[in-house]
Amino acid sequence: MIPIQGNDHINIVSLGEIVMDLYPSKNKGLADELGSFIPEPGGANANVAAAAAKLGTSSAMIGKVGRDNYGQSIIDTLTQVGVDTRGLRVDDKLPTTLLRIAEPEAGSFRYRFKREGGADLALSVKDLDEEMIKSASILHCCSLLLTKEETRKTQYKAIELVKNSGGLISVDVNHRPGLWPDKNDALIHIQSLVRICDILKVNETELEILTGTRDPGKGIPVLLAEGVNLVAVTLGEKGCQFATKETCGFIPAYKVIEVDPLGCGDAFTAGMLVKIVEEKKTISNLLNDDLVRIFKFANAVGALTSTRQGTISSFPERPEVEELISRRPL
């Protein structure tokens, strides 16, 4: 059951990663090696909140930035696209987390990332805006906050608040191996999070980590058996596969000229969550036709994002998504 919508109701509350992405100003090398870079607000959870707001739904971001120019720029950018930033906290000691991005080699879209730890991994239980969280239709999380005990407690507290208020829990695994000293420890904590979520989005690599197979037809039933109500597996240029306990399906990708895939997964997730809220049904009551609409929309949001450089600046607005769906029916 989705919480009753009051004046302070928010459809999607995103909790966790919020960083300043640093793009190299040339085609190769790390930004700090070049001595110049292009900053753009990002982070998986901030991206989902921003993409959802640009699609016309109410969204909020709960996380932490530093008291510096990067942090203020992130807050300003999220506010400008319509994200409720009341849940953002500013750390007086730690700087805003930076994510330095290396451009892929020619003919490849494999990026390299250098994360410089900062404020977003210092989010504590006392930082949570509990009333905002309890008002959410959907709380969106990822595995990043599981890497530290304090932030793990923070995320589970937020999940408890939403579940007690009748909202849904969405998880994009968004696995970052470099942040986990122990691979087995990572798997244990990620599996624990997966078992209590309602909506799960994974890519093929994450599907294999969780189930031992990259085949959605074999892996998705494993996740559903563990208690997930809706699973979406993104398959890159092939599209996505989805399933609930009642139905399943595959939606091919929209064919576009890809410029930059960074942020496409977050855009897809935002599109999926926006449409789930708009269906105004419990997951178990979603019919196959409902799910086809949801994932056509999610695919279109992800596809359009890939046609532009950047993350938040590349996320499409609603009319552009609907135009792509009407112009190129699958």
C-alpha positions in Angstrom: 0.0 0.0 0.0 1.4 3.4 -1.0 1.2 6.0 1.8 -1.8 8.4 1.6 -0.8 11.5 -0.3 -0.9 14.6 1.9 0.6 18.1 1.4 4.1 16.8 2.4 3.9 13.6 0.4 6.8 12.8 -1.8 6.6 10.1 -4.5 10.3 9.1 -4.6 12.9 9.7 -1.8 16.4 8.7 -2.8 18.9 7.9 -0.1 22.7 7.6 -0.4 25.4 8.5 -2.9 25.7 12.2 -3.8 29.0 13.3 -5.4 30.7 15.7 -7.7 31.6 13.9 -10.9 34.8 15.2 -12.5 35.1 14.6 -16.2 38.5 15.0 -17.8 38.7 18.0 -20.2 40.4 15.8 -22.8 39.7 12.4 -24.2 42.1 10.4 -22.2 43.6 10.2 -18.7 42.4 10.9 -15.2 41.3 14.4 -14.5 43.8 15.0 -11.7 46.6 13.8 -14.1 45.5 16.4 -16.7 45.2 19.2 -14.2 41.8 20.3 -15.6 38.4 18.8 -15.4 34.7 19.5 -15.9 32.6 19.2 -12.7 29.0 17.9 -12.8 26.8 17.0 -9.8 26.1 13.3 -9.7 26.1 10.1 -7.7 23.7 7.2 -8.3 21.1 8.2 -5.8 21.2 11.9 -6.6 20.9 11.0 -10.2 17.7 9.0 -9.6 16.2 11.9 -7.7 17.1 14.4 -10.4 15.9 12.2 -13.3 12.6 11.6 -11.5 12.1 15.3 -10.9 12.8 16.1 -14.6 10.1 13.5 -15.5 7.6 15.5 -13.5 7.2 13.6 -10.3 7.9 14.7 -6.7 11.3 13.6 -5.5 13.7 14.2 -2.7 17.3 13.5 -1.9 18.7 12.5 1.5 22.4 12.5 1.8 25.4 14.5 2.9 27.8 16.9 1.1 30.7 19.0 2.4 30.6 22.7 3.3 32.4 23.7 0.1 31.8 25.0 -3.4 31.2 21.5 -4.7 28.6 20.8 -2.1 26.7 24.0 -2.7 26.8 23.5 -6.5 25.2 20.0 -6.0 22.5 21.4 -3.8 21.8 24.3 -6.3 21.7 21.9 -9.2 19.2 19.5 -7.6 17.0 22.4 -6.5 17.0 23.8 -10.0 15.7 20.6 -11.5 13.0 20.3 -8.9 14.4 17.9 -6.2 13.4 18.6 -2.6 16.7 19.1 -0.8 15.5 19.5 2.7 16.9 16.1 3.6 20.5 17.1 2.5 23.0 17.6 5.3 26.2 19.6 5.2 29.3 18.2 6.9 31.6 20.8 8.5 34.6 18.5 8.6 34.5 16.3 5.5 34.6 17.5 1.9 32.1 16.7 -0.7 32.9 13.3 -2.2 34.6 13.5 -5.6 34.4 10.9 -8.4 37.1 11.3 -11.0 36.2 9.7 -14.3 38.6 8.5 -16.9 37.4 8.5 -20.5 37.2 5.0 -22.1 39.6 3.9 -24.8 38.5 4.4 -28.4 35.7 2.0 -29.3 34.9 1.2 -25.7 32.5 2.5 -23.1 34.4 1.1 -20.1 35.1 4.0 -17.8 37.5 4.0 -14.9 36.5 5.7 -11.6 38.6 7.1 -8.8 36.4 7.8 -5.8 37.8 10.1 -3.1 36.0 9.4 0.1 34.1 12.2 1.7 30.9 13.5 3.2 28.3 11.1 1.6 29.7 8.2 3.6 29.3 10.0 6.8 25.5 10.0 6.8 24.2 9.0 10.3 20.8 8.1 11.8 20.6 11.6 13.4 20.9 13.2 9.9 17.7 11.6 8.7 14.6 13.7 8.1 12.2 11.1 9.4 9.0 12.8 8.5 10.1 13.2 4.9 11.1 9.5 4.7 7.7 8.4 6.2 5.9 10.4 3.6 7.5 8.5 0.7 5.7 6.2 -1.7 9.1 4.7 -2.6 12.5 4.9 -0.8 15.3 4.2 -3.3 18.6 2.8 -2.0 21.8 1.2 -3.3 24.6 -0.9 -1.8 27.0 2.0 -1.2 25.8 2.8 2.3 26.3 -0.9 3.3 30.1 -0.5 3.1 30.4 1.1 6.6 28.6 0.2 9.8 27.3 3.7 10.6 25.8 4.3 7.2 24.5 0.7 7.1 22.5 1.5 10.3 21.3 4.7 8.7 20.0 3.0 5.6 18.2 0.3 7.6 16.6 2.9 9.8 15.2 4.7 6.8 14.0 1.4 5.4 12.2 0.6 8.7 10.5 4.0 8.6 9.2 3.5 5.1 8.0 0.0 5.6 6.1 1.0 8.8 4.4 3.7 6.8 3.3 1.4 4.0 5.8 2.6 1.4 7.9 0.5 -1.0 11.6 -0.1 -1.0 13.6 0.1 -4.2 17.2 -1.1 -4.6 19.7 -0.7 -7.4 22.6 -2.8 -6.3 25.1 -0.5 -8.0 27.9 -2.7 -6.8 31.3 -0.9 -6.2 33.9 -3.7 -5.6 36.6 -1.2 -4.8 34.8 0.0 -1.7 34.7 -3.5 -0.1 37.8 -5.0 1.4 36.2 -8.4 1.6 34.2 -9.8 -1.4 32.3 -12.3 0.8 31.4 -9.6 3.3 30.0 -7.5 0.4 27.9 -10.4 -0.8 26.4 -11.1 2.6 25.4 -7.4 3.2 24.0 -7.0 -0.4 22.0 -10.2 -0.2 20.5 -9.0 3.1 19.4 -5.7 1.5 18.0 -7.5 -1.5 15.8 -9.8 0.7 13.9 -6.9 2.2 13.3 -4.8 -0.9 10.2 -4.7 -3.0 11.7 -3.5 -6.3 15.2 -4.6 -7.5 17.2 -3.4 -10.4 20.4 -5.1 -11.4 22.6 -5.4 -14.4 23.9 -8.7 -15.8 27.1 -8.6 -13.7 25.2 -8.0 -10.5 22.7 -10.7 -11.4 25.6 -13.1 -11.6 27.0 -12.0 -8.2 23.7 -12.6 -6.5 22.5 -15.7 -8.3 25.5 -17.3 -10.0 24.2 -16.8 -13.5 24.0 -14.0 -16.0 20.9 -15.6 -17.6 17.8 -13.6 -16.4 15.6 -16.6 -17.1 17.5 -18.5 -14.4 18.6 -15.7 -12.1 15.3 -13.8 -11.7 13.4 -16.7 -10.2 16.1 -17.0 -7.5 15.6 -13.3 -6.5 11.8 -13.7 -6.5 12.1 -16.7 -4.3 14.1 -14.6 -1.8 11.2 -12.2 -1.4 11.7 -9.5 -4.1 8.3 -8.5 -5.7 9.6 -7.0 -8.9 13.0 -7.6 -10.6 14.3 -5.7 -13.5 17.5 -6.7 -15.3 19.1 -4.2 -17.6 20.8 -5.7 -20.6 22.5 -2.7 -22.2 21.8 -2.3 -25.9 19.6 -5.4 -25.8 17.0 -3.9 -23.5 15.6 -5.2 -20.2 13.9 -8.2 -18.7 11.4 -8.0 -15.9 9.4 -10.3 -13.7 7.0 -10.3 -10.8 5.7 -13.4 -9.1 2.7 -13.2 -11.4 4.2 -12.4 -14.9 7.4 -11.7 -16.8 8.5 -10.1 -20.0 11.3 -8.6 -22.2 11.4 -5.1 -23.6 14.0 -4.4 -26.4 16.0 -1.2 -26.3 15.3 1.9 -28.3 17.8 2.3 -31.1 19.6 5.7 -30.6 23.0 7.1 -31.4 24.9 6.5 -28.2 27.3 9.2 -27.0 27.8 8.5 -23.3 26.2 5.6 -21.3 27.2 7.1 -17.9 24.0 7.7 -15.9 21.7 5.6 -18.2 21.1 3.0 -15.5 20.1 5.7 -13.0 17.8 7.2 -15.6 16.2 3.8 -16.3 15.6 3.3 -12.6 14.0 6.8 -12.3 11.7 6.1 -15.2 10.7 2.7 -13.8 9.9 4.2 -10.4 8.0 7.2 -11.8 5.7 4.9 -13.8 5.2 2.5 -10.9 4.0 5.4 -8.7 1.7 6.5 -11.5 0.1 3.1 -11.9 -1.3 3.4 -8.3 -1.3 -0.3 -7.8 0.5 -2.8 -5.5 3.2 -4.7 -7.3 1.2 -7.9 -7.2 -1.7 -6.2 -8.9 0.4 -4.9 -11.8 -0.8 -6.7 -15.0 1.6 -7.6 -17.9 0.3 -4.6 -19.9 1.1 -2.3 -16.9 4.6 -3.6 -16.7 5.1 -3.3 -20.4 4.2 0.4 -20.2 6.5 0.8 -17.2 9.5 -0.7 -18.9 9.0 0.9 -22.3 9.1 4.2 -20.5 12.2 3.3 -18.4 14.0 2.1 -21.6 13.2 5.3 -23.3 14.5 7.5 -20.5 17.7 5.5 -20.4 18.1 5.6 -24.2 17.7 9.4 -24.4 20.2 9.9 -21.6 22.8 8.0 -23.6 22.5 10.4 -26.5 24.2 13.2 -24.5 27.3 13.8 -22.5 27.0 14.0 -18.7 24.6 12.9 -16.1 22.0 15.2 -14.6 22.2 17.6 -17.5 21.6 14.7 -19.9 18.4 13.4 -18.3 15.3 14.0 -20.5 12.1 15.7 -19.6 8.7 14.0 -20.0 7.6 15.3 -23.4 10.8 14.1 -25.0 10.4 10.6 -23.5 6.7 10.4 -24.7 7.7 11.6 -28.1 10.3 8.8 -28.5 7.8 6.2 -27.4 5.2 7.4 -29.8 7.6 7.8 -32.7 9.4 4.5 -32.3 6.9 2.0 -30.9 8.5 -1.3 -30.0 
